[in-house]
Amino acid sequence: MVNKKEMNLKYIYRSLLVLLFTAALGGCNKWLELKPVDGIVGENYWKTKEQLSAAVTGIYASMIGLPDGVSDKLLSEYLFMWGELRADMVIPTGTASNDDNDIYNVNLLPTSTTVKWASVYRTINYCNTVIELGPGVLEQDPTLTQDQLNANLSEAYAIRALMYFYLARSFGDVPLQLKAVTSDDNVEQLAKSKQSEILDQVVADLTKAEPMAVTTYGTKAYDKGRVTKYTINAIQADVYLWMEKYTESVTACDKIINAGQFGLLSSGSMYYLFAGGGNSNEAIFEFQYDAQAQNPFYNLFSNTTRRYQVAPRVIDEIYTVDYVNEDSVDVRGYYAVQSNNNGIRKYAWDATSAASFNHWIIYRYADVLLMKAEALNQLDKGQDALDIVYQIRRRAHALEQTDLSPAPDDKDGVADFILEERAREFSFEGKRWYDLLRNAKRDNYRRLQAVLLTMVINTVSPDRQQSAINKYKDFNSHYFPIYYYELQTDKKLVQNPFYQ
């Protein structure tokens, strides 16, 4: 028998999309599109634990849908574009927009809608509102316990941290807004904070959230669709890896591994990672789409007017083909790629009616294992790192042709092996550009040539290569420009250096 709580999770999401966005979050279009939430913060709100819970659910709703009257891409589409289009595994099709082609051709402009950050700051504002106003409910509702309040606050702190982590990796320096914008009267203009300050705040938020978070809500849909302690640990591992704090990254990974709550699906069951309802044992945190709240990936990947397709090197070099034994296949390629037409299969797999509602995965167990491997390698534990990589490869039946077989003490060789294994494992999951940039910038960009510039040589057309190489030699080019509209509405903002 299906648990009613689990059945109701997606119903709550859909309801909150209507109730919170339409009734409560209407207002004028101001700086960062932090819309007034007068309907939530009015005198009749923030009095009961049910209202607090609804506001927290509104945070999740903001990540899978749009407020009424707002015309924009879904957040998951931005996360896909930011994490994939600048890399080497996706190419635009003939129906792609000019903005799609510009980002692929290393010709980013401040007028590109790809670099709009409004949806991310919208979610941040919902988090800020819960963090600022949620504690007051404890005095209003005697049935709300401190533990319940703490759990709700942990979700808001963790998601705020996750959103700022995306912004820091994508834009570098960004405004750091930690106060709730609850009406037009308290909209303020902010200058940018340095990327290092953003990351410090991310760490602080996660540190605060971790002891308050729950390990389980009692149902699979809640455990995979809401923030748990393990979600926080996964974000911590990722953040510390980016910050080159490798011991801390390993510690965060081990908290998940040692919990014994997650595992790798078998090769034959990997379909259920990306289709079939999601929420598998391998999943740690994923956006809970359904038939009423659909993901954007059918139109992006699968239909006749798809905007993106698989880059040729994905089949030829990433997964490759065993011409001796045609039955030998890396199952990850099978689940990710439609080889007959270069289509992207992930997240649009079971679309049969011009739509897809597969979940968008933010973190899964394989990611934790490979993050640990990457950190261990940087701590001169190459053999331990390789043991993890081969664990991942065995699950996928990876082909011998893709085994780089680095020596354990060849740190760069092991790093390259892990980077390519991450490409095979997480293709089209919004991670590739961040993986490339993280490896290139390590040790003061010691591997810029080996990683980013080599990527340009392998992917950019010959007539554009030199221009792209010259751009990427400037570290400032690795981050997006600020969308022109934000500069018009916030006079304290200054365009990012490369685009001035």
C-alpha positions in Angstrom: 0.0 0.0 0.0 1.4 3.4 -1.0 2.1 5.8 1.9 -0.3 8.8 1.8 2.5 11.2 2.8 4.5 10.1 -0.2 1.5 10.4 -2.5 0.8 13.9 -1.2 4.3 15.3 -1.6 3.8 16.2 -5.3 0.3 17.4 -4.7 1.6 19.8 -2.1 4.2 21.0 -4.6 1.5 21.7 -7.2 -0.7 23.4 -4.7 2.0 25.6 -3.4 2.9 26.7 -6.9 -0.6 28.1 -7.2 -1.1 29.3 -3.6 2.3 30.8 -2.9 3.2 32.1 -6.3 -0.2 33.4 -7.4 -1.7 34.7 -4.2 1.3 35.5 -2.1 4.2 36.3 -4.4 2.7 38.8 -6.8 4.3 42.2 -7.1 6.4 44.5 -9.1 9.5 43.5 -11.0 12.4 44.9 -8.9 16.1 44.3 -8.4 17.1 40.6 -8.8 13.3 39.9 -9.3 13.0 39.5 -5.5 9.3 39.7 -5.5 7.4 41.1 -2.5 5.8 38.4 -0.4 3.3 40.5 1.4 0.7 37.7 1.2 3.0 35.5 3.3 4.3 38.1 5.8 1.0 39.7 6.5 -0.4 39.8 10.0 -2.4 36.7 9.5 0.6 34.7 8.4 3.6 33.2 10.3 1.4 32.1 13.2 1.1 28.3 12.8 3.5 25.4 12.1 1.3 24.6 9.1 2.0 28.1 7.6 5.7 27.7 8.3 5.7 24.3 6.6 3.8 25.7 3.6 6.4 28.5 3.3 9.2 25.9 3.3 7.4 23.9 0.7 7.2 27.1 -1.3 11.0 27.1 -1.5 10.9 23.7 -3.2 8.1 24.8 -5.5 10.2 27.8 -6.6 12.8 25.3 -7.9 10.5 23.3 -10.0 8.0 25.9 -11.3 7.4 29.6 -11.9 5.3 32.2 -10.2 2.1 33.1 -12.0 2.7 35.7 -14.7 6.5 35.1 -14.9 7.8 34.1 -18.3 11.2 32.5 -17.8 13.1 29.2 -18.1 12.7 26.7 -15.3 15.6 26.6 -12.8 16.7 23.1 -14.0 17.1 24.4 -17.5 19.4 27.1 -16.3 21.4 24.6 -14.2 21.7 22.4 -17.3 22.8 25.3 -19.5 25.3 26.7 -17.0 26.8 23.3 -16.4 26.9 21.9 -19.9 26.9 24.4 -22.8 30.4 25.8 -22.2 31.8 22.3 -22.0 32.4 19.6 -24.6 29.5 17.1 -24.5 26.6 19.1 -25.9 26.2 21.0 -29.1 23.3 23.3 -30.3 21.1 22.1 -33.1 19.8 24.1 -36.0 16.8 25.1 -33.9 18.9 26.4 -31.0 18.6 30.1 -30.2 21.3 32.7 -30.9 22.0 32.7 -27.2 22.6 29.0 -27.2 25.0 29.3 -30.1 26.8 32.3 -28.5 27.6 30.4 -25.3 28.8 27.4 -27.3 31.0 29.5 -29.5 32.6 31.3 -26.5 30.9 34.5 -27.4 28.9 35.4 -24.3 27.2 38.7 -24.1 25.5 40.6 -21.3 22.3 40.6 -23.3 22.1 36.7 -23.4 19.1 35.4 -21.6 21.3 32.4 -20.6 22.9 34.5 -17.9 19.7 35.6 -16.2 20.0 34.8 -12.5 16.5 35.9 -11.4 15.2 32.4 -10.7 18.1 31.6 -8.4 17.7 34.8 -6.4 14.0 34.2 -6.2 14.6 31.0 -4.4 17.2 32.6 -2.2 14.6 35.2 -1.2 12.2 32.5 -0.2 14.9 30.9 1.9 15.8 34.3 3.5 12.1 34.8 4.3 11.8 31.5 6.2 15.1 32.1 8.0 14.1 35.6 9.1 10.4 35.0 9.9 10.2 31.3 10.7 11.6 31.5 14.3 8.8 33.8 15.3 6.2 31.0 14.8 7.7 29.3 17.8 6.2 32.0 20.0 2.8 31.9 18.2 2.2 28.2 18.0 2.8 26.1 21.1 2.5 22.9 19.1 5.6 23.8 17.1 8.7 22.2 18.7 12.2 23.5 18.5 13.3 20.4 16.6 10.5 21.0 14.0 11.6 24.6 13.6 15.2 23.6 13.3 14.5 21.1 10.6 12.6 23.7 8.6 15.4 26.2 9.1 18.0 23.7 8.0 16.2 23.3 4.7 16.2 27.0 4.1 19.9 27.4 5.0 21.0 24.4 2.9 19.1 25.5 -0.2 20.3 29.1 0.1 23.8 27.7 0.3 23.2 25.5 -2.8 21.9 28.5 -4.8 24.8 30.7 -3.9 27.2 27.9 -4.7 25.8 27.8 -8.3 26.1 31.5 -8.5 29.7 31.6 -7.3 30.8 29.0 -9.7 28.9 30.5 -12.6 29.4 34.3 -12.1 32.3 34.6 -9.6 31.5 37.7 -7.6 27.8 38.2 -7.0 25.5 40.2 -4.6 25.2 38.5 -1.3 21.6 39.2 -0.1 20.9 37.6 3.3 17.9 39.6 4.3 14.3 38.9 3.2 12.7 41.2 0.7 9.2 41.2 2.0 7.8 44.3 0.3 8.8 47.0 -2.1 9.8 49.2 0.8 12.8 47.1 1.8 14.2 46.4 -1.7 17.8 47.5 -1.5 20.6 47.8 -4.0 23.8 45.8 -3.3 27.3 45.7 -4.8 28.9 42.4 -5.5 30.7 40.4 -2.9 33.8 38.5 -3.8 33.5 34.9 -4.7 35.6 33.9 -1.7 33.1 35.7 0.6 30.2 34.0 -1.1 31.8 30.6 -0.6 32.5 31.4 3.1 28.8 32.2 3.5 27.9 28.9 1.8 30.1 27.0 4.3 28.6 28.9 7.2 25.1 28.2 6.1 25.8 24.5 5.6 27.6 24.3 9.0 24.6 25.8 10.6 22.1 23.6 8.8 23.8 20.3 9.4 23.1 19.7 13.1 19.5 20.9 12.7 18.7 18.6 9.7 16.9 15.3 9.8 18.2 12.1 8.4 14.8 10.9 7.2 11.3 12.2 6.9 9.9 8.6 6.8 9.1 8.4 3.1 11.2 8.0 0.0 9.7 10.9 -1.8 10.4 13.3 1.1 13.9 11.8 1.7 14.9 12.4 -2.0 12.9 15.5 -2.7 13.7 17.5 0.5 16.9 18.4 2.2 18.3 15.9 4.7 21.5 15.8 6.6 23.0 13.8 3.7 22.0 16.4 1.2 23.9 18.9 3.2 26.9 16.6 3.4 26.9 16.2 -0.4 26.9 20.0 -0.9 29.7 20.3 1.6 31.8 17.7 -0.2 31.3 19.6 -3.5 32.0 23.0 -2.0 35.2 21.9 -0.2 36.4 20.2 -3.4 35.9 23.5 -5.2 37.7 25.4 -2.4 40.6 22.8 -2.5 39.9 21.7 1.1 40.4 18.0 0.4 40.4 16.6 3.9 37.1 18.3 4.7 35.7 17.0 1.4 36.6 13.5 2.2 35.1 13.9 5.7 31.8 15.1 4.2 31.7 12.2 1.7 32.4 9.7 4.5 29.4 10.9 6.5 27.2 9.8 3.6 29.1 6.6 2.8 29.3 5.4 6.4 25.6 6.1 7.0 24.8 3.0 4.9 21.6 4.6 3.5 22.7 4.8 -0.1 24.2 2.5 -2.8 24.9 2.2 -6.5 22.1 0.8 -8.5 23.0 -2.3 -10.6 23.8 -1.7 -14.2 20.5 -3.1 -15.2 18.6 -0.8 -12.9 20.3 2.5 -13.9 17.2 3.4 -15.9 15.5 4.2 -12.7 17.9 6.9 -11.9 16.6 9.0 -14.8 13.1 7.7 -15.4 10.5 5.4 -13.9 9.6 7.8 -11.1 13.1 8.5 -9.7 13.8 8.5 -5.9 16.1 5.5 -6.2 18.4 4.2 -3.5 21.3 6.0 -5.3 19.5 9.4 -5.2 20.4 11.9 -2.5 18.6 15.0 -3.7 16.5 15.6 -6.8 13.8 17.9 -8.1 10.5 16.2 -8.0 8.8 16.7 -11.3 5.6 15.0 -12.2 2.8 15.1 -14.9 1.5 18.4 -13.6 4.9 20.0 -13.0 6.9 18.8 -16.0 10.6 19.2 -16.6 11.9 21.1 -19.6 14.0 18.3 -21.1 11.6 16.8 -23.7 11.7 20.0 -25.7 15.4 20.5 -25.1 16.5 16.9 -26.0 13.9 14.7 -27.7 11.4 16.3 -30.0 11.8 17.2 -33.6 12.7 20.8 -32.7 15.2 19.9 -30.0 17.7 22.6 -29.1 20.6 20.4 -28.1 22.2 17.1 -29.1 25.2 15.0 -28.2 28.6 16.2 -29.3 30.4 13.7 -31.6 33.2 13.1 -29.1 30.8 11.7 -26.5 30.2 8.5 -28.5 33.6 8.4 -30.1 35.8 9.2 -27.1 33.8 9.4 -23.8 31.9 6.1 -24.1 33.5 4.8 -27.3 32.6 1.7 -29.3 34.0 -1.8 -29.0 34.3 -2.7 -32.7 35.6 -6.2 -31.8 32.7 -7.1 -29.5 29.6 -5.1 -30.4 27.7 -6.5 -27.4 30.2 -4.9 -25.1 28.6 -1.6 -24.1 29.2 1.0 -21.3 25.6 1.0 -20.0 25.9 4.7 -19.1 26.1 5.5 -22.7 23.1 3.4 -23.5 21.0 5.3 -20.8 22.4 8.7 -21.8 22.6 8.8 -25.6 20.4 7.9 -28.6 23.2 6.9 -30.9 21.1 6.6 -34.0 20.3 10.4 -34.0 22.7 11.9 -31.5 19.8 12.6 -29.2 20.1 13.0 -25.4 18.2 10.3 -23.6 18.6 11.3 -20.0 15.7 13.0 -18.3 13.5 12.6 -21.5 13.7 8.8 -21.6 10.1 7.8 -21.2 8.5 10.8 -22.8 5.6 9.5 -24.9 3.3 12.4 -25.1 5.5 15.4 -25.9 6.4 15.9 -22.3 8.8 14.6 -19.6 8.5 14.6 -15.9 11.6 12.7 -14.9 13.3 14.1 -11.9 16.4 16.3 -12.2 19.2 14.9 -10.0 21.3 17.4 -8.0 23.3 14.8 -6.1 23.5 11.0 -6.1 25.7 8.4 -4.5 28.1 7.9 -7.5 28.9 11.6 -7.3 29.8 11.3 -3.6 32.2 8.4 -4.4 33.9 10.2 -7.3 34.2 13.4 -5.3 35.9 11.4 -2.6 38.2 9.8 -5.2 39.2 13.3 -6.5 39.9 14.6 -3.0 41.9 11.5 -2.1 44.1 11.8 -5.2 44.9 15.4 -4.2 45.9 14.1 -0.7 48.4 11.7 -2.4 46.2 8.6 -1.9 46.1 7.7 -5.6 45.5 4.0 -5.1 42.5 4.6 -2.8 41.2 7.0 -5.5 41.6 4.5 -8.2 39.9 1.8 -6.2 36.8 4.0 -6.2 37.0 4.8 -9.9 37.1 1.1 -10.7 34.1 0.4 -8.4 32.2 2.9 -10.6 33.5 1.4 -13.8 32.6 -2.2 -12.8 29.0 -1.1 -12.2 28.8 0.4 -15.6 30.6 -2.3 -17.6 33.0 0.4 -18.8 35.0 -0.5 -21.9 38.7 -1.4 -21.6 39.4 1.3 -24.3 38.5 4.0 -21.8 40.7 2.7 -19.0 43.5 5.2 -18.8 45.4 3.0 -16.3 47.3 5.7 -14.6 50.0 4.9 -12.0 48.7 5.6 -8.5 51.5 8.1 -7.9 50.7 10.0 -11.2 48.5 12.7 -9.6 47.7 14.4 -12.9 47.1 11.1 -14.6 44.7 10.0 -11.9 43.0 13.4 -12.0 42.4 13.1 -15.7 41.0 9.6 -15.3 38.6 10.8 -12.7 37.6 13.8 -14.8 36.8 11.5 -17.8 35.0 9.0 -15.5 32.8 11.9 -14.3 32.1 12.7 -17.9 30.8 9.2 -18.5 28.9 9.0 -15.2 27.3 12.4 -15.2 26.8 13.3 -18.8 24.1 15.9 -19.3 23.5 16.3 -15.5 24.7 19.9 -15.4 28.2 19.1 -14.0 30.7 19.0 -16.8 31.7 22.7 -17.0 32.1 22.9 -13.3 34.2 19.7 -13.3 36.5 21.1 -16.0 36.8 24.5 -14.4 37.5 23.0 -11.0 40.3 20.9 -12.4 41.8 23.7 -14.5 41.9 26.3 -11.7 43.4 24.0 -9.1 46.8 25.2 -7.8 46.4 28.6 -9.3 45.3 27.4 -12.7 48.3 25.1 -13.1 46.3 22.9 -15.5 44.6 25.6 -17.6 46.3 24.3 -20.8 45.8 20.6 -20.0 42.1 20.9 -19.2 40.3 24.0 -20.6 42.5 24.9 -23.6 42.7 21.3 -24.6 38.9 21.2 -24.4 38.8 24.1 -26.8 41.1 22.4 -29.3 39.0 19.2 -29.2 35.6 20.9 -29.6 35.7 24.4 -31.1 35.7 24.7 -34.9 39.1 25.6 -36.3 38.0 29.0 -37.5 37.0 30.0 -33.9 39.7 28.1 -31.9 42.3 30.8 -31.6 39.8 33.4 -30.5 38.4 30.9 -27.9 41.8 30.0 -26.6 42.8 33.7 -26.2 39.6 34.3 -24.3 40.0 31.3 -21.9 43.6 32.4 -21.1 42.0 35.3 -19.3 40.7 33.7 -16.0 37.9 36.3 -15.9 36.3 34.8 -19.0 35.5 31.6 -17.1 32.6 33.4 -15.5 29.4 34.7 -17.0 28.6 38.4 -17.6 25.9 40.0 -15.5 22.7 40.3 -17.4 22.3 43.8 -18.6 18.9 44.3 -16.9 20.4 43.8 -13.5 22.9 46.5 -14.2 20.1 48.9 -15.1 18.1 48.2 -12.0 20.9 48.0 -9.4 23.2 50.9 -9.9 25.7 49.5 -7.4 26.4 46.5 -9.6 29.5 46.6 -11.9 29.8 44.3 -14.9 32.2 41.4 -14.5 35.8 42.4 -15.6 36.0 40.4 -18.9 32.8 41.9 -20.2 33.5 45.6 -19.4 
